Amino acid sequence: MTDTRDITVGNEIRPVFYEELDLLGFSQHWSYQRVEEPLLWAIGGRKYYYKGELVAEAEGGGLFTRPTLKVYRDGLVLEPVDVDGMLEKNKALLQGLVQRSMKFIWQTYGKYQNKVDVTAVAFSGGKDSIVTLDLVQRTLEPSQFVVVFGDTGMEVQDTYEAVKAAQERWPQLSFYTARSKKDALTMWREMGPPSRIHRWCCTVHKTAPSLLLLRQLTGKASAMALVFDGVRHEESASRSNYDEITQGGKHKTQVNASPIIRWNSGEVFLYLFDRHLMLNRAYRHGVVRVGCAICPMAAKWWDIVSWRVYSEDMRAFVEELRNYAASAGINVSDIDRFVEDGGWKRRAGGRYLPSGGNRVLEHKEGNKTTFTLHHPTENWLEWAKTLGRIVQTGETQGLIESKNGTVYPYVMQRFDNSVVVEIQNLAQADRYVISAFRAVALKAAYCTHCQACQVECPTGALQIRDDVRIGEGCVSCGMCLDMRGRACLAAESLKTSEGGIALQGCDKRTLHTYQHFGMKRDWLAEFFSLKRQWASKNGLGTCQFDAMLMWLKHAELIEGDRKSLTITDLVNTLVKRGVDDLTTWAVIWTNLARNSTPVRWYVTAIPWGTVISKDELVRRMGEYFPQSESTRRNAVKALYTLLTETPLASGLGLAEKLSTEEATNGVFLKRGWQEPNPVAVLYSLYRYAEKTGRYELTVSELYGEAEEGPYILFGTERETLVAILRGLSLEKNDLIRTDIVRDLDNIFLDRNRKAIEVLDLV
């Protein structure tokens, strides 16, 4: 059981202790002693093995729902694992691993000791960081490194106990705790709950405080650090491509070195047992990886265990999620299901948040660009110092002189709840300058003093405490404004798309109703069968035919009208795949999302994870479209039929039925496609590239304000998308190349290819 190299990424092996068995109810099926030693093993969190035999599985479950136990061997009497015997059998293996890792630590330290200002061990209280810390302290002298615990304020109590135990185990080491100056709950309320798209929490509560602490320790504004971490390939698909040493991957002033990157989880536990190291007791309750009490990236298994063991650590955050769900219009009876199903994890913007909304309006007129900042939280003029030298020529006006000598006259007017800034000459500037001015507006409007920008400053000129101060040392490098393409974390998290990004160019006066008829699977099958003869030989009524004609046009399957109907090349391509192929429907959905107003609205205005009814869709549609309720109801009826009478509902998860009773009442869940086809993903990327004219994309933009793409269309989770992109890049590098390592997320498509070619070539 210790050799797990044939186990797929993410399916880690772990020991199972009596606390987990008690928690899940295995005591009703098996007899066992309540001892410190493990009793059996689990793979992937849910499959339990005893002496090499699969004896039970835990299925389903969630934050508020207990999993179902499938016990294959009832009445077992479990004997504790023979830890000493296991260690003896794996002695040579473990010695080899340890020697290699310690050699790596020593050589890496020797390589960088004169190139960095400080060496640190990133300590989380989890098993991997405990092993890493022990290896480093066995290799280096205590004076050669420090230990930094990144306290997010969302840790479970057992993690704090593990940190305390580590300090007692190694009193000779220098332990430091890095914390954000604002507590986690306050930041949740100011920036919105973190999601898989807006993971501001890691930057705000871990990276930024840790870097600021190291700068404080060294007394240098931009201290270079060598950081030993516990990253391992086996943990996830994204980490499986990490290098042992990465310079600038997490931050430009940081070199990350991962001594146990090739270790599997079985080997990590072997080392812990062999060295008699402390084990975070969260593992004894069954968690696979220790993390924050509540996390948008956490798996269902973490939710199952954490709420039953650490509910007090989680309660305040869960209440925030319930408040968010209520603000989003989720029915009271469905709120806990929304939280449990992870609807909040897919939050893409600030809609429904008390602090959410668009606070910056930009208007161009001739040579003048006007920024209107509503309820700004910071001084625009202070942030504007990052753009260049400011010369005030009056109380409300002045000049901004950029590094290249270009002068931008400005006029700034303050009102009760807003600030209006007029900039001259900006319309002729290049996109980098325009982006910098936009970033200044966003920062002044949304700044929460999270200090993420401060760690980007190479000179220490930017200081953020209760307000923002830009000192004379600012060299206008733009690092704090770019933030790796994100400008401002708070703005990214809180902005909204006002009814959907893709609808911004849509005439609100046009709402396609399709005479309340939605496309059905059988209708498309008939069209695929008859093709050019469909117009004359179909079995539809007159109104149904007219509706289907419009659906086919919007799906880009036909051109022309009833008298001059032309079948597009896409039809023959999809016919080969078949009417029941999910990729066929994914392609149709991709095209409808561009051309059909109700589909475009549904794609962009209804968040993933939302439980919603037809009546609620009609109401929400009224927030954007001015048409009468009866018109909106017809559009929703057509949309609902399209979703539920085709594989779009269950196959792509776009309108998943929750129960027979709820389905009867038109209630469904917008869950998303759990296992998207790579071909469909690539097609959606090429369609997006064709629309924007850009064939160099980033993963981040697809989870930001991209009008199209696999997230907004299918709800594809980021880690899933990254894995798909890597696979496509390896197998079809003539169509797509990627550069996705740590914080790099570049996607390169072939501008000489068309989206339809993808369907034939892959």
N, C-alpha and C positions, 0 to 999 in steps of 0.2 A: 504493500500500500504506500510505500514511500517513494516509489518511482512513478511520477505522474507526468512524464514527458509526452505521453500519448494523449493526454487530456487536452481538449481544445481550450483556446484562450478564454478566460473568464470562468471556466469550470474547475475551480481550485479544490484541492483536497484539504480537508480540515478534520481535526479530532473533535469528537462529540463527547460532552461531559454530562453529568447527571442533571445539572441545572436546565439544560436545553430539553432533556427528556421530560422532566417535570413540567416545564413550561408548556410543552405541546400536548401533554397528556399521554405519553408513552407508558407511564406507570400503570395504566389500565391494561396494558398488553404484555409488558415485560417485567421481570424482576431484576433489580440491580442494586449495587451498593452505592451509597452517596460518598464517594471517595474523591481525592484530588486527581487521580489518574483518569485519562479518557477511557471511555467504555467501548466505543466503536468509531467508525469514520463516516464522513459525508462527502459527497462530490457534488459540486454545483449548488451547494446549499441545501438541496431538498432530497437527495437520494442517500439512503443510509445503508452502509455495508458493515457486516459483522463477519470477521474471519474470511473476507473475500467474497461473501455472498450478499446480494441485494436483499435486504430484509424488510425495507419499508420505504415509502415515499410520502412527502407532504405536498399536496396539490392545492392550488388556488390560495385564497386568503389575501388579506391586505391590512391596511392600517387598523381598520375596525372589525375586520372579519377574520375569524380563525381559519387556518388551513384545514383541509380534510386529510386525515391520515389513512394511507393505504398500507396496511400491515400484511406482509407476505409470510411472516413467520411469527405466529402468535405464541405466547407462553415461553418465550426465550428467557433464559437465565444468563444475564450478561456478566462476563468476567472482565475485570479491568485489563486494559492493554498492557502487555509486558514491555514497558518503556525501556528498561535496561537491556532486555534481549534485542529489542528493535535497534537501540543505539549500537550495540555490539555488532550486529549484522551490517550496519551502515557506517561503521567507523571509518573505513578507508574512503568511502564516498565523501563523507563530511569533512575529513581532513583535507582532501584535495580541494574542495570548494573553499574552505577557510583559507588555505594557503594562497590560493589564487586571488581571493578577494583582498586579503591583507597586503599582498604584493602590489595589487592594483592601487590600493589606498596609498601605500608608501611611494610608489612611482609617480602617482598623480600629484601628491603633495609636493614631492621634489620638483616636479615640472613647473608648478604654479606658485610655489611659495614666495618667489621674488617678483611675481607678476601681479599678485593680489595684495590687498591690504588686510584681509582677515580670512580665516578658514573657519567654517561653521558646519555643524551637523543639524539638519532640519529634523526636528523631533516632534512627532504627533501623538505619541503614546500608543500607537498601533504596533503590531508585531514586527513589521518590516523596519520601522524606524528604531525599535529596540535592538534588533539584530545589527543594524547598520551602526548604531551608536557603540555597541559593544565591540564590534570589529575595529572601529576607528580608535577607540580608547585603548585597545590592545596594541595598536600599531603606532600611534603618535603619543607624544608627551602631553599631559594636561594643559601645558602652557601654549601648545601649538594650535589649539582650536577652542571654540566656544560652542555651546549647545543652545539652540534657539527653539523654544516651544511656541508655535503660532496658535494663540488662544483666540478662536473666533468668537467666543461667547456663546457658541451653540454646541459646545462639546457635551457629551454625556458624563455623568458623575464619575463613572468608572475610569474615564480617561484622565481626569484630574487626579484620581487615586494612583493611576499608573505613573504619572509624571512625578508625583510625590515619592513613590517607591523607587523610581530611577534616581532621584536626587539623593535618597538614602543609600542606594546601592553604590553610587559613585560620588561620594562627598568631595572628592578632589577635583571634580570637573566644575567649570563655570557655566551654570545654567542661567538663561535669561528667558523672560516671557515677553513676546511681542503681541500687543493688543492695539486695536483701533481706538482712537480717542472717543469714538461714539460706540455705544453698545449696540449689539446686533438687532434687538427689537426696534430701537429707534431708527436704525438704517432701513429695516424692513418697511417701516411706516413712511419714511421719507423717499425711498427709491422703489418701493413695491417689492413683493415677495420675489426672491431670485427664481429664475426659471432655467430651463435647459438652453434657452436662447440668450437670456440676460443673466449670466453667471457672474454678476458683479461682486458677489460675496467673497469669492476666492481672492480677488485683487484687493478688495477693501479691507478684509479681515485677516488675510494671511500675507500675501506678497508685499503690499505697501508697508504694513507695520514692521515686518521682518527687515526689509531693506532700510527703513528709517532707523531701526534699532542699531543695525550694523554701522550706519553712518554716524550715529551718536557714539558708538563704542570707539570708532576709529578717529572721530573728529574731522572726517573728510566729507565734503558735499556729494561726492560721487564715488564712494568707496567701491573698489572691485572686490568681489567675494568669491571664494571657492566653497561651494556648498555640497557636502555629501548627503545624498538623499536615499530613500528606500524604494525607489521606483523599480518595478519588475515587469518584464515583458508579459508575463502570464496574466497580469491583472486585467488587461482590457485590450481590445483591438487597436485602440489609438496608441497605447503604450508599447505595443508589440514592435513598433518601428523606431523606438527611441534608441539613440546611441548611448554608449557607456559614458561618454563625455560630450556635453553640449555647451558651447559658449554662446551666450546671448539668446538661448532658446526661450527661457522664461523672462529674462530681463537682460538688457545690454550690459549691465554691470555685474552679471552673475555667470559663473561657470558651474554647471551642474555635473556632478560625478556620481554614478550609481553603482556601487560595489557589488550589489546582489542582483543586478538587472537580469541575470540569466538563471537565478535560483527559482525553483518552483516552490509552491506553498508547503509541500511536504518537507522539503529541505529546511525551510524557515522554521517550522515547528520542531524538526529534529534538533536544530541548533539551540532553540530555546530550552528544550528538555535537557540537552547535553550540558549546557552552561548554567542550568538552574536559574534562568532569568525570570523576572516578573512577567506575568501574562495579564494583559488587560482583561478584566473579568467579563467584559462584553463578549469575548470569544466563548466563554463558558456558557453563555446564554444562547449561543448559536449564530452570532453575526459572522459574516464572511470577511468583511472589512470594517474596521472602526472608522467612523467619520462623524460629521455633525449630527446632532439629534434629529434634524430634519433637513433633507438635502434634495434638490431637484434631480440630481444624478443618481440617487439611491435606487436600488432595486426593490422589488416588492418584498423580498425576504427581509431586508433591513426594516421596512415598515412593519412587517409582522412582528418581529422581535422587539424593536425599539419601543413601540407604543405599549407593549405589555410589560416592559421592564423599566423604561425611562419616561413614562407618561408625564411626570412632573417636570422633567427637563424640556419636554416638547409642548406642553399645554398652551403656553402663551403664543407660540408660533402657529399651532393648529388653529387657535382662535382667530389669528390674523387671516389665515387661509379661508376660514368660514366667513369672515367679514367680506373678503374679496369675492367669494362665490355669491354671497347675498347681493353685493353691489352689481355683480354681473347679471343679475336677474334670475339666478338659479332658484328654483322652487325650494322652499324650506325643507321639504321632505327629501330633496335630492342633493342637498348641500354636502352631507357627509360622503355620499357616493362620488360626488365631483372631486372632493379632496382625496378620497381613497384611490380613485381611478387616475389621479395625477393630472386632472385638467389644468391645475395651476402650473404644472411643470412646463406646459406649452405656451405660457403667456408670452405674447410677442410685442406688447406695447403697454401704454399706460391707461388704456380705456378701462373705465370702471374703478380706477384708483382715485382716492381723494386728492392726491397730489399729481395725478396724471393729466395729460392734455398737451396741446401744442402752445407753447408760450412764446415762440418766435415766429413772426411773419416776415417774409422777405418780398420786397416789391421793387421792380426795376422800371425806370422811366428815363429814357435817353441815357445820359452819362451818369445818372444818379441811382444809387442803390439804397433803399431804405429798409432798416431792420427795426421792427416794433417788438419790444420785449414786454410781455405781460407778467406782472408780479415777479420781477427779477429778484433773485436772492443775493446777488453780488453787484459790485460797481463795475459797469461796462468799461469805464475809462481805466480802471486798474488792470483789468485783463488785457485791454488794448495795448498796454506797454509791451506785451510779448510780440507785437507786430512790428515794432520799430521805435524810433525816437519820436516822442510826442512833444509838439510845441503848441502850447495853448495861446491862441490869439485873442481870446475873449472868454467870458464866463462860461459860454455854452458852445464854443467852437474852437477849432485848432487844426493842426496838420499832423499827419502820421507819415514819417519818412521811413520807408523800408530800407533793408540792408543794401539793396541795389540802387538806392537813390530816388526811387519813385515816390512822389508825394501824393497823399490821399487826404484832401481837405474833408473835415467832418463837422457836423452840427449835431449836438446832443441836447434833447429837450426832455425834462423830467415832468411827469404828471403824477397824479395820486397813486395809480396802480400800474403805471407803465413807463417805459423809457423809449423814445423814438430817436434813432440815430440815422442821419443821412450821410452817405459816403460818396464823394465825387471820384471819378476816374476808375472805379472798381469794375465797371462793365467791360473795360478793355484789358483787364488783368488776366493772367493765365489761371488755370483751374486750381493750382496750388495756393495762390494768393487768395482767391475767392474762398477756398475751403478754410483757410486760416481765419478770415474775417467771420465766416459762418461759425467756426468753432468758438471764437470769442463771444459771439452773440449767445450761443448755446450755453457756454460756461457761466456767463453773467446771469442768464435766465434760470438755470437749473442747479447751480452749484450747491452741493450739500456738505462741502468741506470734508470729503471722504479721504483726501490726501493721495488719491491714486495719481493725480497729475504731478504732485510734488516729487515723487520718486523718479519721474522722467527727467527732471531738471538736472543737467550735468554740472551746473555752477552753484547750486544752492540759492539762487536768486529768488526762486518761488518758495514762499513760506505760507502755509495754510494752518491757521489756528481757528480762532473764532471768526476770522475774516481772511481775505486773500491779500497778500502783500507781494509785489514784484519789486525786488531790489535793483540797485544800479548794476549788479553783476549780470543781468539778463543780456544774452547775446542774440536774442531773437532766432534761436535755432528751430523753433517750432515743435520741439519734442513734446511739450506739454499740451500743445494744441492738436497734434496728430493722434496721440494715444493709440498707436498701431491701427489707425484708420477708424477709431471709434469716437474721437473728438471729446466726448463727455459721457461717462458711464451713466450718470443720472439722467441725462437727456435721452440716451439710447433706451433706457428702461421706462421712461415716463411719457415719451412722445406717443401720439396716436396718429392713425392714418385717416381720421375723419370719414369713417364709413368704408374704408378699404383702400389700400394703396392703388390697386388696379382700377378703382372707380374714379380716380381723380380726373382722368381725361374722358369720363363718360358723361353723356348728356342725361341729367336726372329726369328729363322729360320723357326719356325712352325706357320703358320697362316691358321687356318681352314677356307676354303672357302665354303664348302658344295656344290660345283659346282654351286654356286650362288643361291641355293634354300634354302629358310627359312622354318622352321616348321610352319604349319598352323593349325588352330583350327580344321578344318575338318579332317586333316590327323591324328591328335591325337585321334579324336573321332573314326575313323576307326580302329586305333590300339587298343584302349580300347575295342572296340566291338569284334574284331577278336582274340586278344591276341596271343596265340601260332600259330594260323593259319594265322596270318597277313603276314608272309613272303611269303606264297604261294597264298594268296587270295586278296592281296591289289590291289587297282586300280591305282597305281602309275606307271609312266614310269620308265625305267631303271635308269636314272640319278637321278630322283626324289627319287626313292627307296633308292639308295646308300646314298643320302644326308640325308634322313629321318633316315636311319639306324645309321648314325653317330650322328645325333641329339639325338636319343633315347639312344645311348651309353653314350653320354656326360650328358644326364639328369639322367643317372643311372637307366634307365627303362629296359634295356636289357643288356645281356652279350653274348659274343661269336660273331660269324659271321653269314652270310646268311645260311650256311649249318648246323650250330649247335647253333641256336638261343635259348637263355634261358631268360625267363621272370623273372625279379627280384620281390621280395616280395613287393617292393614299388608300383608296378603296381596295385595289388589287393587293396591296401590301397587307392590309388588315384581314382580307378574306383568307389569305394563306394561314394566318394565325387562328382564325375562327372566331365565332361570335361569343364563345364562352371563355376565351383567353383573357386573363386579367390585363395583360398588356394592351390588348385591343381597347378595352374600356379606359385604361389609364391615358392612352393617346387621345381618345375622344374627349375625356374629361379635361385634359390639358388644353385642347383647342376650344372647348366650350367656355373654359374659364377666361379666355381672351375675348370671345365674341358674344356670349350670352349674358345679358345684364343680371338676371337672377342668379346664374351660376357664379359670375364674377363677384356679386355681392356676398353670396354664401361663403365663397372661398376666403374672402378677405375680412368679412365683418363678424363671422361666428368663430370664436376661438376653439382650438382643438381641446377636446375633453369636455365640451359643453353638452349637458343633457337639456334637450329643448323639445318643445311641441310645435305643431303646425301653427297653432294660434299665436304662440310667442314669436314665431318667425314673421307672421303677418304684422305683429305690433312693431317688431324691431325694424322691419323693412320700411315702415312708415317714418322712422327716424331719418331716413335718407331720401326715399322716393316720395314725391308729393302726391302721387296718384291716390285715388279713392281706395277705401278698404276693400271693396269688391274686386277692384283691379289687382290689388296686391294679393288678395286671397286666391285669385286665378293663377297668378304667377307662382305662388307658393305651392298650390295644388300640382301644377305642372312640374315644378322642381322636385316635389316629394315623390311623385310617380317616377320620375327619372331615377331618383336615388334608390327607391325601394323595389322597383320592378326590373332592375338590372343588377349585375354583379357589383355595381358601385357601392351598394349598401354593405353587404357582408364581406365581399371579396376585398374591397379597398377600404372598408371601415368608415365610409363617409356618412353613413346614417345607420348605425348598428342598433338593431332592435334589442331592448333590454328584457322584455317579458311579453307574453301574449297579451296581457291586459293593457300594458303601456303601448304596445304596437297598435292595438285597436283604437287607442286614444290619440294616436299620432305622436307619441313621445319616443325619442331616439337619442342616441349618443353619437356625437361627432368624434370618433376615437382616432381614426387615422389608419393608414396602411402599415401593419406591423412588420411585414416582410416584403418590401417593395422590390419589384423586378428591376434589375440593373438596366435593362433596355429602356424601361419606362423612365427611369431616373435620367439616363443620358439623353433621351428624347426631350424631356422637359428642360434640360440644361441648354440644348441646342436651340430650342424654341425661344428661350430667354435671351440667348446670345443674338439670335436673329432680330429680336425686338429691339435690343439695346444697341446693337452694332458692336458690342464688346465681346471678344472671345477669350479674354483673360479675366477670370472671375475669382472670387474668394468664397470660401465656405461661410465666412462671417457675414458677407452681404446677403447670402441666401437666407440667413436667419435674422436679418435686419429688415431693410425696407425694399427688398427685391420684389418686383411686381409679380414674378412668376418663379418657378423652380420647385424642386421636390418637397421643400418644407411647406410652403404655402398651399401647394396643390394636394399633397398626400400626407402631410404631417410627419414626414420622415424624421426621426430623431437624429441628432447631430452625430452621435457615435456610429449609428447604423449607416448614415450617409458616408461618413469618412471611410468606413470599411468597404462599402460598395465602390467608392471612387478609387480606392487603392487597388481593388481587384480589377476594375476596368482599366486602370492605368497599366497594370501588368499584362493583361490579356489583349487590350486594344489600344496600345500606345500610339497608333496612327490616328485615333479619334480623340483621345484624351490623355493628358499628362497631368500629374499632380505633384505638388511640393508641400506635403502635409506632415511636418515634423514639429512637435511641440507647438509653438505659437504660430508657425507658418501654415497658411491654409490656401495656397494658390492652386487654381484650376486653369489648365490651358487647353482650349478646344481648337480644332482645325477650322479656320475661317473659310476654307475652300469646300467644306462639306455642308450639306443641308440636313435638317432634322430628319427628313423622310429617309435619307440614306442610312441613318443609324439603325432603322428598323430592319433593313435588308442586310447590313454588314455585321450586326451583332447576333 
